[in-house]
Amino acid sequence: MEISASLKNKLIKVIKNFKDKKILVMGDVILDRYIFGDVERISPEAPVPVVKVKEEIFKIGGAGNVAANIKTLGGIPIFLSIIGNDKAGIKLKELFHENDIDTSGLLIEVSKKTIEKIRIIAKNQQICRVDREKEFEITMELMEKLFTFINKHIEEFELVIISDYGKGLFNEIILKKLLSYFKKKGKDVVIDPFPQNFKFYSPINTITPNKKESEEMTHVRITSNEDLNECANKIFEILDVENVLITLGERGMKLFRPSGLNIEIPTVAKEVFDVTGAGDTVIAAYSLSLVAGANPEEAAIISNFAAGIVVGKVGTSTLFPSELINEIRSR
């Protein structure tokens, strides 16, 4: 992707303005556990590979990865989620402390099991994933605790990110309350959606679905540009939303505006090792760009560069402003 010298300078200026911008991040937090090893033989017990473990690491996943990306990009995440009173929850708190992210918004609920995703990887290939979680529904008591936290910090943050992984934190009732409240307070909201909650995401500034989520939300199978346009138009018909940013994997992404001034942004990824968490990086970079002075088109271009960098890393990953600036300068 080639960009003009003047646009490069504007994008770099925006990235430098990321520093200390505060964003409220709400969503389902997940503990990501990676087991790395080698495969040298097939098990005699079943036709499956035997992984000889060499290393095991833990990372903040789910909505927590959005907060981690905001932090490494220079912003200040105010994070709000619910964890269980268990080993995975304790580990997540430790990881938040290690990443210098405040944990006062990690609310503990004894009836909840902290979500853990275990990925087994050999030679940069994921062999299998094991999920540890149980169904969870938010209670009125927890809802009140969430709003108490938000009210306490409402004057501090400039924008809200809702990272909905469909793990029980959000439902129709809380989304309607939250979005009307943020509208009243003049806070823009950017949402990474969970298709089953799609119709409840109004009013918002931007929604950032990937291709699969877009198809599920609109029941339009995307096989052409015409399908993509139809999909975006359906989202505008259903939601009160200012921008629709659809990520398209190897095709990059496309930003749609109600005015019809749409922009297609080709991918800048050199190599793709792992797409885990790429959507988290997109929404973090896009949102920081908006509060740092970018318009939606410029924010989308910056987030596309950010995604192109993290998919070249293994596992749930973050990036730094210097990486983004160097990538943009090289174009």
C-alpha positions as CSV (number, residue, x, y, z in Angstrom):
1,M,0.0,0.0,0.0
2,E,1.5,3.3,-1.1
3,I,0.6,6.5,0.6
4,S,1.5,10.2,-0.1
5,A,4.2,12.0,1.9
6,S,1.6,14.4,3.4
7,L,-0.6,11.5,4.5
8,K,2.4,9.7,6.0
9,N,3.2,12.8,8.0
10,K,-0.4,13.1,9.3
11,L,-0.6,9.4,10.3
12,I,2.7,9.6,12.1
13,K,1.6,12.8,13.9
14,V,-1.6,11.0,15.0
15,I,0.4,8.0,16.3
16,K,2.6,10.3,18.3
17,N,-0.5,11.8,19.9
18,F,-1.6,8.3,21.2
19,K,0.4,9.0,24.4
20,D,-1.7,9.1,27.6
21,K,-5.1,9.1,25.7
22,K,-7.6,7.4,28.0
23,I,-10.1,4.9,26.7
24,L,-12.6,2.8,28.6
25,V,-12.5,-0.8,27.5
26,M,-15.3,-3.1,28.4
27,G,-15.6,-6.8,27.5
28,D,-15.1,-10.4,28.1
29,V,-11.5,-11.0,29.4
30,I,-9.8,-14.3,28.6
31,L,-6.6,-16.0,29.9
32,D,-4.6,-17.2,26.8
33,R,-2.2,-20.0,27.6
34,Y,0.2,-21.2,25.0
35,I,2.1,-24.5,25.2
36,F,5.0,-24.7,22.7
37,G,6.7,-27.9,21.8
38,D,8.1,-30.2,19.2
39,V,6.4,-33.2,17.4
40,E,8.6,-36.1,16.6
41,R,6.3,-39.1,16.7
42,I,2.7,-40.2,16.6
43,S,1.1,-41.6,19.8
44,P,0.7,-45.4,20.0
45,E,-2.6,-44.8,21.8
46,A,-4.3,-42.9,19.0
47,P,-3.4,-41.4,15.6
48,V,-2.5,-38.0,17.1
49,P,0.9,-36.2,17.5
50,V,2.8,-36.4,20.7
51,V,4.0,-32.9,21.7
52,K,7.1,-32.6,23.8
53,V,6.6,-29.4,25.7
54,K,9.5,-26.8,25.6
55,E,7.8,-23.7,26.8
56,E,4.5,-22.4,28.4
57,I,3.5,-18.8,28.4
58,F,0.4,-16.8,29.5
59,K,-1.1,-13.7,27.9
60,I,-4.0,-11.5,28.4
61,G,-6.7,-12.4,25.8
62,G,-10.2,-11.3,24.7
63,A,-11.1,-7.8,25.6
64,G,-8.0,-7.7,27.8
65,N,-5.9,-7.9,24.7
66,V,-7.5,-4.7,23.5
67,A,-6.5,-3.0,26.7
68,A,-2.9,-4.4,26.3
69,N,-2.7,-3.0,22.8
70,I,-3.8,0.4,23.9
71,K,-1.2,0.3,26.7
72,T,1.7,-0.7,24.4
73,L,0.6,1.9,21.8
74,G,1.0,4.6,24.4
75,G,-2.6,5.1,25.6
76,I,-4.1,4.5,29.0
77,P,-6.8,1.8,29.1
78,I,-9.4,1.9,31.8
79,F,-10.5,-1.7,31.8
80,L,-13.8,-3.2,33.0
81,S,-14.7,-6.9,33.1
82,I,-15.7,-9.7,35.3
83,I,-13.5,-12.6,36.4
84,G,-13.9,-15.6,38.7
85,N,-12.3,-16.2,42.1
86,D,-10.0,-18.9,40.6
87,K,-6.4,-19.6,39.5
88,A,-7.0,-18.3,36.0
89,G,-8.5,-15.0,37.5
90,I,-5.5,-14.7,39.8
91,K,-3.1,-15.2,36.8
92,L,-4.9,-12.6,34.8
93,K,-4.5,-10.0,37.6
94,E,-0.8,-10.8,37.7
95,L,-0.5,-10.3,34.0
96,F,-2.4,-7.0,34.2
97,H,0.0,-5.8,36.9
98,E,3.0,-6.9,34.8
99,N,1.6,-4.9,31.9
100,D,1.0,-1.9,34.2
101,I,-2.7,-1.9,33.6
102,D,-5.0,-1.0,36.5
103,T,-7.0,-3.9,37.9
104,S,-9.6,-2.0,39.9
105,G,-12.1,-2.8,37.1
106,L,-11.5,-6.5,37.2
107,L,-14.7,-7.3,39.2
108,I,-14.7,-10.7,40.9
109,E,-17.8,-12.9,40.8
110,V,-17.6,-16.2,42.7
111,S,-20.2,-17.9,40.4
112,K,-18.2,-17.2,37.3
113,K,-15.4,-19.3,35.9
114,T,-12.6,-17.2,34.4
115,I,-12.4,-18.1,30.7
116,E,-9.1,-19.9,29.7
117,K,-8.1,-20.8,26.2
118,I,-5.2,-23.3,25.9
119,R,-3.4,-23.5,22.5
120,I,-0.9,-26.2,21.8
121,I,1.6,-25.1,19.1
122,A,4.4,-27.0,17.4
123,K,6.7,-25.3,14.8
124,N,4.4,-22.3,14.6
125,Q,1.4,-24.5,13.8
126,Q,-1.5,-24.7,16.2
127,I,-2.3,-28.4,16.8
128,C,-5.3,-28.0,19.0
129,R,-7.1,-25.6,21.4
130,V,-8.7,-26.4,24.7
131,D,-11.3,-24.1,26.2
132,R,-12.2,-23.9,29.9
133,E,-15.4,-21.9,30.5
134,K,-19.0,-22.3,31.6
135,E,-22.1,-20.4,30.8
136,F,-22.5,-17.0,32.6
137,E,-25.3,-14.5,32.8
138,I,-24.8,-11.1,34.3
139,T,-26.9,-10.2,37.3
140,M,-28.6,-6.9,38.3
141,E,-26.1,-6.7,41.2
142,L,-23.1,-7.0,38.8
143,M,-24.7,-4.5,36.4
144,E,-24.9,-2.0,39.2
145,K,-21.2,-2.6,40.0
146,L,-20.3,-1.9,36.4
147,F,-22.2,1.3,36.3
148,T,-20.7,2.4,39.7
149,F,-17.3,2.0,38.1
150,I,-18.2,3.8,34.9
151,N,-19.7,6.7,36.9
152,K,-16.5,7.0,38.9
153,H,-14.4,7.3,35.8
154,I,-16.8,9.0,33.3
155,E,-14.8,12.3,33.2
156,E,-11.5,10.6,32.6
157,F,-11.9,8.7,29.3
158,E,-12.5,10.1,25.8
159,L,-14.0,7.1,24.1
160,V,-15.5,3.6,24.9
161,I,-14.6,0.3,23.3
162,I,-17.0,-2.6,23.8
163,S,-15.2,-5.9,23.0
164,D,-18.1,-8.4,22.9
165,Y,-16.9,-12.1,22.8
166,G,-20.4,-13.4,23.7
167,K,-19.3,-14.8,27.0
168,G,-22.1,-13.3,29.1
169,L,-21.0,-9.8,30.0
170,F,-23.4,-8.2,27.5
171,N,-27.1,-8.7,26.8
172,E,-29.9,-6.6,25.4
173,I,-30.7,-4.9,28.8
174,I,-27.2,-3.8,29.6
175,L,-26.3,-2.8,26.1
176,K,-29.3,-0.5,25.8
177,K,-28.6,1.0,29.2
178,L,-24.9,1.5,28.4
179,L,-25.3,2.9,25.0
180,S,-28.0,5.4,25.9
181,Y,-25.9,6.5,28.9
182,F,-22.8,7.0,26.8
183,K,-24.8,8.9,24.2
184,K,-26.1,11.2,27.0
185,K,-22.6,11.8,28.3
186,G,-21.2,12.6,24.8
187,K,-18.9,9.5,24.7
188,D,-18.3,7.9,21.3
189,V,-18.5,4.1,21.3
190,V,-16.6,1.6,19.1
191,I,-17.8,-2.0,19.1
192,D,-16.1,-5.3,18.1
193,P,-19.3,-7.3,17.8
194,F,-20.7,-10.6,18.8
195,P,-23.3,-11.5,16.0
196,Q,-26.1,-12.6,18.4
197,N,-26.1,-9.2,20.1
198,F,-25.9,-7.3,16.8
199,K,-29.3,-5.6,16.9
200,F,-28.6,-4.1,20.3
201,Y,-25.6,-2.0,19.2
202,S,-27.2,1.4,18.9
203,P,-26.3,4.3,18.9
204,I,-22.6,3.9,18.3
205,N,-19.7,5.6,16.3
206,T,-18.2,2.5,14.7
207,I,-18.7,-1.2,14.5
208,T,-15.7,-3.4,13.4
209,P,-16.9,-6.9,12.3
210,N,-14.8,-9.3,10.3
211,K,-16.1,-11.0,7.2
212,K,-17.6,-14.0,9.0
213,E,-19.3,-11.8,11.6
214,S,-20.7,-9.5,8.9
215,E,-22.2,-12.4,7.1
216,E,-23.8,-13.8,10.3
217,M,-25.2,-10.4,11.3
218,T,-26.8,-9.6,7.9
219,H,-27.4,-13.1,6.4
220,V,-25.5,-11.9,3.3
221,R,-22.9,-14.3,2.0
222,I,-19.9,-12.1,0.8
223,T,-18.4,-13.4,-2.4
224,S,-18.0,-10.1,-4.3
225,N,-17.7,-6.3,-3.7
226,E,-21.5,-6.0,-4.4
227,D,-22.2,-8.5,-1.6
228,L,-19.9,-6.5,0.7
229,N,-21.7,-3.3,-0.1
230,E,-25.0,-4.9,0.5
231,C,-23.8,-6.2,3.8
232,A,-22.7,-2.8,4.9
233,N,-25.9,-1.2,3.8
234,K,-27.9,-3.7,5.8
235,I,-25.9,-2.8,8.9
236,F,-26.7,0.9,8.4
237,E,-30.4,0.1,8.0
238,I,-30.5,-1.8,11.3
239,L,-28.1,0.2,13.5
240,D,-27.7,3.8,14.4
241,V,-24.0,3.8,13.5
242,E,-21.7,6.3,11.9
243,N,-19.0,4.0,10.5
244,V,-18.8,0.4,9.5
245,L,-15.3,-1.0,9.3
246,I,-15.3,-4.6,7.9
247,T,-12.0,-6.5,8.2
248,L,-11.4,-8.9,5.3
249,G,-8.3,-10.9,6.2
250,E,-5.8,-11.1,3.3
251,R,-7.9,-8.5,1.5
252,G,-7.3,-5.9,4.1
253,M,-10.4,-3.9,5.2
254,K,-13.1,-1.6,3.9
255,L,-14.6,1.4,5.7
256,F,-18.2,2.4,4.9
257,R,-19.8,5.8,5.7
258,P,-23.5,6.6,5.5
259,S,-22.6,9.3,2.9
260,G,-21.4,6.6,0.5
261,L,-17.8,7.8,0.7
262,N,-16.3,4.4,1.2
263,I,-12.6,3.4,1.2
264,E,-11.0,0.1,0.5
265,I,-7.7,-0.5,2.3
266,P,-5.5,-3.4,1.0
267,T,-3.5,-5.5,3.4
268,V,0.0,-4.5,4.3
269,A,0.9,-7.9,6.0
270,K,4.2,-9.3,4.8
271,E,3.8,-12.8,6.4
272,V,0.9,-14.2,8.3
273,F,1.9,-16.5,11.2
274,D,-1.1,-16.1,13.5
275,V,-4.4,-14.0,13.2
276,T,-5.2,-14.5,16.9
277,G,-6.2,-11.2,18.4
278,A,-5.7,-9.2,15.2
279,G,-9.2,-7.8,15.6
280,D,-8.3,-6.6,19.1
281,T,-5.3,-4.7,17.6
282,V,-7.5,-3.2,14.9
283,I,-10.1,-1.8,17.3
284,A,-7.4,-0.5,19.7
285,A,-5.4,1.3,17.0
286,Y,-8.6,2.6,15.3
287,S,-10.0,4.0,18.5
288,L,-6.7,5.6,19.7
289,S,-6.4,7.2,16.3
290,L,-9.9,8.8,16.6
291,V,-9.1,10.4,20.0
292,A,-5.6,11.4,18.7
293,G,-7.0,13.6,15.9
294,A,-7.6,11.2,13.0
295,N,-10.7,11.1,10.9
296,P,-12.3,7.6,10.4
297,E,-10.4,7.0,7.1
298,E,-7.0,7.9,8.6
299,A,-7.9,5.8,11.7
300,A,-8.7,2.8,9.5
301,I,-5.5,3.1,7.6
302,I,-3.5,3.2,10.8
303,S,-5.4,0.2,12.2
304,N,-4.7,-1.7,8.9
305,F,-1.0,-1.1,9.4
306,A,-1.3,-2.3,13.0
307,A,-3.0,-5.5,12.0
308,G,-0.4,-6.2,9.3
309,I,2.3,-6.1,11.9
310,V,0.6,-8.3,14.6
311,V,-0.4,-11.1,12.2
312,G,3.3,-11.6,11.6
313,K,3.8,-12.5,15.3
314,V,2.8,-15.8,17.0
315,G,0.0,-15.7,19.6
316,T,-2.0,-12.9,21.1
317,S,0.3,-9.9,20.4
318,T,0.6,-6.2,20.9
319,L,2.8,-3.6,19.2
320,F,4.5,-0.3,19.8
321,P,4.2,3.1,18.2
322,S,7.8,2.8,16.8
323,E,6.8,-0.3,14.9
324,L,3.8,1.4,13.4
325,I,5.7,4.6,12.5
326,N,8.6,2.6,10.9
327,E,6.1,0.5,8.8
328,I,4.4,3.7,7.6
329,R,7.6,5.4,6.8
330,S,8.7,2.4,4.7
331,R,5.8,2.7,2.3
